[in-house]
Amino acid sequence: MIAKIIKGSGFRGVINYILDPRKGAELIDSSGVRTDCISHIAQSFIDQTELNPRVSKVVGHISLSFSAQDSSKLSNEWMGQIAREYMEKMGIKDTQYIIRRHFDKEHPHVHIAFNRIDNNGKTISDRNDRSQK
């Protein structure tokens, strides 16, 4: 598995990318966000950032890519579990997230968008990012 970690300042762009129907995407899991439409997902994330307005890079975006040889073994449920375990090990917990699988490449991969402001208004540390690059 290869992880790519990106931080950003705006949720709308990453949400639009992750939920792009041209990617053949399927929503695997979410927590703390309204999922009835894209604008509600983005607004859910934005609302939580107001708990800690000092943080400028509030968006966390992780892409987890797997070997094409493992495609047959990687159900949505299994990829969701791997993504949640990865987030836990990286210290990404008690926050909003969505996990979406894309089918636009030969290799299986999921995208995780998460709020770097947790449910209590604290910043989720990025100290583990460098060890995963």
Phi, psi and omega in degrees: 000138177241131179249136173239125185245130181228142173245146179211181184249348183231131183281330187301317181296312182292323178294316178299320179294310184296324183265008181302118182295340178290346179275000183062036192279152174229129176288122182265317184200159175203160177210129172077012180231150173281126186251017182285337174199161184302316183295327178289324176299308181301316181294326176301315178296313182299317180302319182290331180296337180293347175291339181211077186290352180286340184274126181268324181263082187270345184267129169250132179226121180237135172248124176250117182249141182240163179293141177300333179294338182267004186308315185293337182270347190260086174285165176301319180298315181294316179295323176297318179296316178300316181297316179295319178295320178299313180300316180300314180294333179273000180082017180263096182212165181055045179213170178284146174200161165228147176234125183227133177269138176249150179238026185268359180233167178292326182269144177292141177203154176235154174245138176241126169249130180220158180270124178284356171259115184285180185294347178254006179087006180269150179282133175281123184296148174253018184298335180274350183302315185295328181287347183258357183272000000 
